[in-house]
Amino acid sequence: MDLTLNHCPDACPLKVALVGECMIEMRGEPGTAIAQTFGGDTLNTAVYLARLNPRGAVAVDYMTAVGSDAFSVAMRRSWLEEGIGDAHVRVLEDALPGLYFIQTDLHGERRFLYWRGEAAARRMFEGPEAEAMLDALADYDYVYLSGISLAILLPQGRQRLVQALHHARRTGTRVVFDNNYRPHLWSNPETARQAYRDVLHLTDLALVTWEDDALLFGYRDAEALFSAYAEAGIREVALKRGAASCLIQCPTGRLEVPAQTVAHVVDTTAAGDSFSAAYLACRLRGGDPEQAARWGHRLAAQVVQYRGALIPKAAMPNMGASSLPSVVQA
């Protein structure tokens, strides 16, 4: 199944919903001044996806739950400033956003400390009030979620999300899944494996970090991973391997696309999220998988040279979009 969709009148942009959790991001060293912003894997992807697609051609929405506190209000404002819609954001008056703290070593590798157990996003699909959000998934051309999106949800909410994705896919919605596996967010590995399998059987495009799937499923090598994804019916898989080349399995065959060399890595936060955003952005704009991987590497190489998940807009690299076909609209 090709990711691009058939054309319709100009007033009809592609609609993409990203499901997940945005948190309060803090970085620095204990006992010193702390920088505060917002981030989270799917939110990072949403921001970069919105930046890489022309306004009016692709509509990017974020789907989550937040509180009514000042941080929640500020984070929603920041999404709107990035061109991300928040029409399907639940406000839970008795909850707050999660929080994480980034520490990086001399090589730019990051360590996260989390406070998220009672975060509003965990309850986004709980109760009858969630029905409208779940039904809305079928209104989108694409729904993007990650392993973290699954992990943070309470069991009933996770089950309701999978059921809603089943319905949405029957009506033509396509599912994009980033495997981001974080063991500490799951009660046990088998629960995680089952949740992943439930979503993988609905997935059209998988954006996979090798270390995460090797840890969760025990794959010996890329061939074993690709075989498992083919058995699940996934026709396009982009395998991210950090600073190494990206491997792609798609209907036209197997591809290997080298990464870009970075002389000085400052912070690897959101490297994978930005790769995923650029890959999807390129595919939505008519690029082929090889072009999409080159976009992914280019953006990730820029992102790791800045602190935090989101680089300044002025630092966004030139992706060479003029060489792509016109944006394909639903």
Secondary structure by P-SEA (a helix, b strand, c coil): cccbbbbccccccbbbbbbcccccccccccccbbbbbbccaaaaaaaaaaaacccccbbbbbbbcccccaaaaaaaaaaaaaccccccccccccbbbbbbbbbbccccbbbbbbcccccccccccccccaaaaaaacccccbbbbcaaaaaaccaaaaaaaaaaaaaaaaabbbbbbbccccccccccaaaaaaaaaaaaaacccccccaaaaaaacccccaaaaaaaaaaacccbbbbbccccbbbbbccccbbbbbbbbbcccccccaaaaaaaaaaaaaaaacccaaaaaaaaaaaaaaaaaccccccccccccccccccccccccc
